[in-house]
Amino acid sequence: MMIAMRKLLFLLLTSLWLPAAFAVDSQQMERDLQRLPWPQFRQVIESIPKMKADVEAYGPIGWSYVQQSYKTHGWKKNIDKLSEDHQKQLAELIRTAKAAR
C-alpha cells in the first residue's frame, strides 16, 4: 500500500513539474534569436514555414527590412502565434545555431 502511495505521489508531482520544465519561453527565444548573426538568423527563420511566410509576404523588401532590424524587431508576437510543435522546433534550431557559433 505504501509503495502505491509513493508511486501516486511521484506521478502527481511529475505531472505538475514536466509541463513547466518544457514550456516554451517566447521572450527568451526572441532574445536568443536576436543575438544570432544574420546568416544563422535567416537560416532559422527559413526553417519555420509560418515565420518565413510572414517575412516573404512583403516580397524582397521583407528580407531587406528584416536584415536591417532583426536585432530590435519584436519577434515574440510571431513566436506566440506558432503551434507548440513549431515553437519547440524553433527553440531547438536556436539552440543548435548558438552552439555552432
CYANA upper distance limits for C-alpha pairs under 8 A (distance plus 0.5 A):
  1 MET  CA      5 MET  CA      6.87
  2 MET  CA      6 ARG  CA      6.78
  3 ILE  CA      7 LYS  CA      6.68
  4 ALA  CA      8 LEU  CA      6.63
  5 MET  CA      9 LEU  CA      6.59
  6 ARG  CA     10 PHE  CA      6.52
  7 LYS  CA     11 LEU  CA      6.61
  8 LEU  CA     12 LEU  CA      6.65
  9 LEU  CA     13 LEU  CA      6.66
 10 PHE  CA     14 THR  CA      6.50
 11 LEU  CA     15 SER  CA      6.54
 12 LEU  CA     16 LEU  CA      6.96
 13 LEU  CA     17 TRP  CA      6.72
 14 THR  CA     18 LEU  CA      6.34
 15 SER  CA     19 PRO  CA      7.63
 16 LEU  CA     20 ALA  CA      7.90
 17 TRP  CA     21 ALA  CA      6.72
 18 LEU  CA     22 PHE  CA      6.81
 19 PRO  CA     23 ALA  CA      6.34
 24 VAL  CA     87 GLN  CA      7.41
 24 VAL  CA     88 LYS  CA      7.51
 24 VAL  CA     91 ALA  CA      8.23
 25 ASP  CA     29 MET  CA      6.77
 26 SER  CA     30 GLU  CA      6.49
 26 SER  CA     76 LYS  CA      6.15
 26 SER  CA     79 ILE  CA      6.58
 26 SER  CA     80 ASP  CA      7.01
 27 GLN  CA     31 ARG  CA      6.92
 27 GLN  CA     76 LYS  CA      6.38
 28 GLN  CA     32 ASP  CA      6.65
 29 MET  CA     33 LEU  CA      6.40
 29 MET  CA     76 LYS  CA      8.33
 29 MET  CA     91 ALA  CA      7.08
 29 MET  CA     94 ILE  CA      8.10
 30 GLU  CA     34 GLN  CA      6.65
 30 GLU  CA     74 GLY  CA      7.91
 30 GLU  CA     75 TRP  CA      6.07
 30 GLU  CA     76 LYS  CA      6.13
 30 GLU  CA     79 ILE  CA      8.21
 31 ARG  CA     35 ARG  CA      6.84
 32 ASP  CA     36 LEU  CA      7.27
 32 ASP  CA     94 ILE  CA      7.48
 33 LEU  CA     41 PHE  CA      7.01
 33 LEU  CA     94 ILE  CA      6.93
 34 GLN  CA     41 PHE  CA      8.07
 34 GLN  CA     70 TYR  CA      6.72
 34 GLN  CA     71 LYS  CA      5.01
 34 GLN  CA     72 THR  CA      7.70
 35 ARG  CA     71 LYS  CA      7.31
 36 LEU  CA     40 GLN  CA      6.63
 36 LEU  CA     41 PHE  CA      5.99
 36 LEU  CA     97 ALA  CA      8.00
 36 LEU  CA     98 LYS  CA      7.50
 37 PRO  CA     41 PHE  CA      6.53
 38 TRP  CA     42 ARG  CA      6.54
 38 TRP  CA     67 GLN  CA      7.37
 39 PRO  CA     43 GLN  CA      6.72
 40 GLN  CA     44 VAL  CA      6.71
 40 GLN  CA     97 ALA  CA      6.81
 41 PHE  CA     45 ILE  CA      6.80
 42 ARG  CA     46 GLU  CA      6.51
 43 GLN  CA     47 SER  CA      6.80
 44 VAL  CA     48 ILE  CA      7.42
 44 VAL  CA     90 LEU  CA      7.76
 44 VAL  CA     93 LEU  CA      6.65
 44 VAL  CA     94 ILE  CA      7.38
 44 VAL  CA     97 ALA  CA      8.36
 45 ILE  CA     49 PRO  CA      8.36
 45 ILE  CA     51 MET  CA      6.38
 45 ILE  CA     52 LYS  CA      6.11
 46 GLU  CA     51 MET  CA      7.72
 46 GLU  CA     52 LYS  CA      5.48
 47 SER  CA     52 LYS  CA      7.84
 48 ILE  CA     52 LYS  CA      6.58
 48 ILE  CA     86 HIS  CA      7.46
 48 ILE  CA     89 GLN  CA      8.43
 48 ILE  CA     90 LEU  CA      7.48
 49 PRO  CA     53 ALA  CA      6.52
 50 LYS  CA     54 ASP  CA      6.70
 50 LYS  CA     82 LEU  CA      7.81
 51 MET  CA     55 VAL  CA      7.00
 51 MET  CA     78 ASN  CA      7.48
 52 LYS  CA     56 GLU  CA      6.59
 53 ALA  CA     57 ALA  CA      6.33
 54 ASP  CA     58 TYR  CA      8.24
 55 VAL  CA     59 GLY  CA      8.03
 55 VAL  CA     62 GLY  CA      5.68
 55 VAL  CA     63 TRP  CA      6.81
 55 VAL  CA     66 VAL  CA      8.08
 56 GLU  CA     60 PRO  CA      7.57
 56 GLU  CA     62 GLY  CA      6.35
 56 GLU  CA     63 TRP  CA      7.51
 57 ALA  CA     62 GLY  CA      7.63
 58 TYR  CA     62 GLY  CA      5.11
 59 GLY  CA     63 TRP  CA      7.94
 60 PRO  CA     64 SER  CA      6.98
 61 ILE  CA     65 TYR  CA      6.49
 62 GLY  CA     66 VAL  CA      6.64
 63 TRP  CA     67 GLN  CA      6.52
 64 SER  CA     68 GLN  CA      6.95
 65 TYR  CA     69 SER  CA      6.68
 65 TYR  CA     70 TYR  CA      8.49
 66 VAL  CA     70 TYR  CA      5.51
 66 VAL  CA     73 HIS  CA      8.43
 69 SER  CA     73 HIS  CA      6.15
 75 TRP  CA     79 ILE  CA      6.70
 76 LYS  CA     80 ASP  CA      6.54
 77 LYS  CA     81 LYS  CA      6.92
 78 ASN  CA     82 LEU  CA      7.32
 79 ILE  CA     87 GLN  CA      7.21
 80 ASP  CA     87 GLN  CA      8.46
 82 LEU  CA     86 HIS  CA      6.32
 82 LEU  CA     87 GLN  CA      6.40
 83 SER  CA     87 GLN  CA      6.65
 84 GLU  CA     88 LYS  CA      6.75
 85 ASP  CA     89 GLN  CA      6.66
 86 HIS  CA     90 LEU  CA      6.46
 87 GLN  CA     91 ALA  CA      6.65
 88 LYS  CA     92 GLU  CA      6.74
 89 GLN  CA     93 LEU  CA      6.67
 90 LEU  CA     94 ILE  CA      6.62
 91 ALA  CA     95 ARG  CA      6.66
 92 GLU  CA     96 THR  CA      6.63
 93 LEU  CA     97 ALA  CA      6.58
 94 ILE  CA     98 LYS  CA      6.57
 95 ARG  CA     99 ALA  CA      6.73
 96 THR  CA    100 ALA  CA      6.74
 97 ALA  CA    101 ARG  CA      7.08
